[in-house]
Amino acid sequence: MSKKPSNANQSERRRFLKTSAMAAGGAFYGGLVGTSTAAQEHARKMLDMQHGNQLPAPLGDPAAGRPVGVQAEYDGYSRFKPTRGDDPDSDFYLGKLMPGFRSADAGNAPFYAPDLDKLPWKMVGGVKEFHLVPMAVEREVLPGYKLNVYGYNDSMPGPTIEVTQGDRIRIIVTNELPEETSVHWHGFELPVQYDGASELTQNLIKPGKSFVYEFDVHENGTFFYHSHIPMQEAFGSVGFMIVHPKKVYAPPVDRDLGLIFQNFYVEPSQSIADSWRMDWNWQTINGRSGPYTTPLVVKHGERVRIRIMNFSPMQHHPVHIHGHTFWITGHEGARIPKSAWVPRNTELIGIAQATDFEFIANNPGDWMFHCHMVHHMMNHMTRQVGPRVRPDQTVEAYLADLDRSPGVNLKNSDPGFKTPGYPQEMKGMVMQPEFMKAIWNRREVQGMRATWPMSVMGLMTVLRVLPDDLYRIVMESDDRVEKGAVFAEIVRRFGSPADYEAAMKMHGMS
């Protein structure tokens, strides 16, 4: 093949990509396109909205220092910068047994699951007594987008039951669902009549009636409770049940965090999941979809445990954390002996399985934390029905005459546009000002890049690793933090300021 045609093809390809991208951008943001002039004007405005690549003003106090008396390095592994360590057989390779800042004498770190409450309890006759109420729940998975699902105590997933190894517990379940139910205590070795397997071990709990489950907890680890009616499980009936060990695991962690992954299938323009479907188009973490999932915020150098439980009806999740290598330290069965821990940055979590990750947060920044299945990184993926934006038009015809290319009539009277309601509300694709206000009105996201909500969809959240002074500003003050300021400050301290790129400001993100 001669060189000349190759260059011609490359040139043509660049022209196609350039004009296509401009036209597509104009269609999305302008709502009405039809000429290359309109597309070019849109592109010019986008460039105008950049606020330069100058770093925002410094934030925080880099001289504030780190915790006193903490060993920063073990066998070549540093808690304050990405490192491997010197010897794969060392106890401290990849931070395997590096302790956190928290002393074991302080007891187990408190468990925290973003966007979920804990179920309160009271001691009655030496027994920890809980009241759990299965009920229909309206869950706002994105700002303004609510699903009608099943949960417990007005929450989906249900509130976390947190106990300690050796406790005797009593859970009084009062059914407020419009149908019978039971509750299974997943993974517990308990007397059979309290296992909750409907009809096999107990009669179903009728609407308005109660059943009392009571047993001793001799194990420890990551467990969960759920309805044992399959269609109720598909509607969301699940909650964490965390059992802390009597003796704190070594090495102790500073953070103990939990995420429940779920899928639903929701038809266009509907709010009720179709539990009979074999595919799933709506993804949630602790009952919220990205970018409404609340980031996990930790301090630089801490030892972190994250417990992930997959309660999707039919799909596994390869869960990936950017910027860090973690150790697999437990599954729903039990704590794994240290000799069998495995280092990963992606771990496949099967249906009804839980996995515990532990790592040292040694790499400051805002890191993606997500399922790696591509359709799980989106919201409400739904096949379009009816004509597309330009029916009967080819790319070649469009490019042949850009100035006279057919415009888009978004009020097309073609009946095909009405089945079942074009464009089917691809929820999450449109970020109106009120939507963006709710996304930003949380401490955990302060100072992130202005465009971060565009990249966090579906089964996605963010792990934020912040130096101590920036953590205090973000999580322990009421100060509003400029968009991008925390990110820029981390670039200033740990990255390459000369290569800094500011985010574009647009559509309520400024």
LINTA-V36828 format. One record per backbone hydrogen bond with DSSP energy under -1.0 kcal/mol. CO is the residue of the C=O (numbers start at 0). NH is the residue of the N-H. E is the energy in kcal/mol with one decimal. If there is no record, write none. Layout:
co = [CO,CO]
nh = [NH,NH]
e = [E,E]
This chain:
co = [2,3,4,5,6,7,8,9,10,11,12,13,14,15,16,17,18,19,20,21,22,23,24,25,26,32,34,35,36,37,38,39,40,41,42,43,44,46,60,71,73,74,76,83,86,89,90,91,92,102,103,111,112,116,121,126,127,128,129,131,132,133,134,136,138,138,140,141,144,144,146,148,150,151,154,159,160,162,163,166,167,168,169,170,171,172,174,180,183,183,184,187,190,191,196,197,201,204,205,208,210,212,214,216,220,222,223,224,225,228,228,229,231,232,234,235,236,237,238,239,240,241,242,243,251,254,255,256,258,259,260,261,263,263,264,266,270,273,280,281,283,284,287,288,289,295,297,298,301,302,302,303,304,305,306,307,308,309,316,316,317,318,319,325,326,328,329,333,336,337,341,343,344,346,348,349,352,353,354,355,356,357,358,359,360,364,366,367,368,369,372,373,375,389,393,394,395,408,413,414,416,420,424,425,431,432,433,434,435,436,439,441,442,444,446,447,448,450,451,457,457,458,460,461,462,463,464,465,466,467,468,469,470,471,481,483,484,485,486,487,488,489,490,495,496,505]
nh = [6,7,8,9,10,11,12,13,14,15,16,17,18,19,20,21,22,23,24,25,26,27,28,29,30,407,38,39,40,41,42,43,44,45,46,47,48,49,63,78,76,85,73,93,89,92,96,94,95,105,106,257,115,159,128,123,169,121,171,173,152,175,150,148,140,146,288,144,140,141,138,136,134,154,151,118,241,243,166,216,127,214,129,212,131,210,207,204,185,225,187,189,193,194,200,199,198,180,208,174,172,170,168,165,242,240,185,238,183,231,232,233,236,235,149,237,226,157,224,160,222,162,220,164,99,304,111,306,308,285,310,283,280,281,273,269,147,276,380,263,261,287,284,291,457,463,465,301,360,253,254,358,256,356,258,354,260,351,318,348,371,346,369,343,357,335,355,330,339,340,327,325,320,318,316,352,309,331,307,328,305,326,303,361,300,464,462,321,460,319,375,376,458,392,397,398,399,411,416,417,421,423,426,428,435,436,437,438,439,440,441,444,445,447,486,483,451,453,454,289,459,370,368,295,366,297,364,299,470,471,472,473,474,475,484,487,488,489,490,491,492,493,494,498,499,508]
e = [-2.2,-2.3,-2.7,-2.4,-2.8,-2.6,-2.7,-2.6,-2.4,-2.6,-2.7,-2.5,-2.7,-2.7,-2.4,-2.0,-2.4,-2.9,-2.4,-2.1,-2.1,-2.1,-2.3,-2.0,-1.0,-1.8,-1.6,-2.7,-2.4,-2.2,-2.3,-2.2,-2.0,-2.2,-1.9,-2.0,-1.4,-1.4,-2.4,-2.5,-2.6,-2.4,-2.6,-3.2,-2.4,-1.2,-2.0,-2.3,-1.7,-1.5,-1.8,-1.7,-1.9,-2.7,-2.8,-2.9,-2.9,-1.5,-2.9,-2.0,-2.5,-2.3,-2.7,-2.9,-1.1,-2.9,-2.4,-2.8,-1.5,-1.4,-2.7,-3.2,-2.2,-1.2,-2.5,-3.1,-2.1,-2.6,-2.4,-2.9,-2.4,-2.0,-3.2,-2.4,-2.1,-2.1,-3.6,-3.3,-1.0,-1.9,-1.6,-1.1,-2.4,-1.7,-2.6,-1.6,-2.3,-1.6,-2.4,-2.7,-2.9,-3.0,-2.6,-3.4,-2.4,-2.7,-1.8,-1.9,-3.3,-1.0,-2.0,-2.1,-1.9,-1.7,-2.1,-1.6,-1.4,-3.6,-2.4,-2.2,-1.8,-2.7,-2.3,-3.2,-1.2,-2.4,-2.4,-3.4,-2.6,-2.6,-2.8,-2.5,-1.4,-2.6,-3.2,-1.9,-3.3,-1.4,-1.3,-2.4,-2.5,-1.3,-3.5,-2.7,-1.1,-3.4,-2.5,-2.1,-2.9,-2.9,-1.5,-1.8,-2.9,-2.8,-2.7,-2.5,-2.9,-2.3,-1.0,-2.6,-2.6,-2.3,-2.3,-2.9,-1.9,-2.6,-3.2,-1.6,-2.4,-1.4,-2.6,-3.0,-1.9,-2.9,-2.2,-1.8,-2.6,-1.1,-2.7,-2.2,-2.2,-2.9,-2.9,-2.1,-3.3,-2.7,-3.2,-2.5,-2.5,-3.2,-1.8,-1.4,-3.3,-1.3,-1.9,-2.7,-1.8,-1.2,-2.4,-2.2,-1.9,-2.6,-2.5,-2.4,-2.6,-2.3,-2.0,-2.0,-2.3,-1.4,-1.6,-1.1,-1.8,-1.9,-1.8,-1.8,-1.8,-1.6,-1.9,-2.3,-2.2,-2.2,-2.0,-2.6,-3.1,-3.0,-2.2,-2.3,-2.7,-2.0,-1.6,-2.5,-3.3,-1.7,-2.2,-2.7,-2.1,-2.1,-2.2,-2.6,-2.1,-3.1,-1.8,-2.1,-1.6,-1.6]
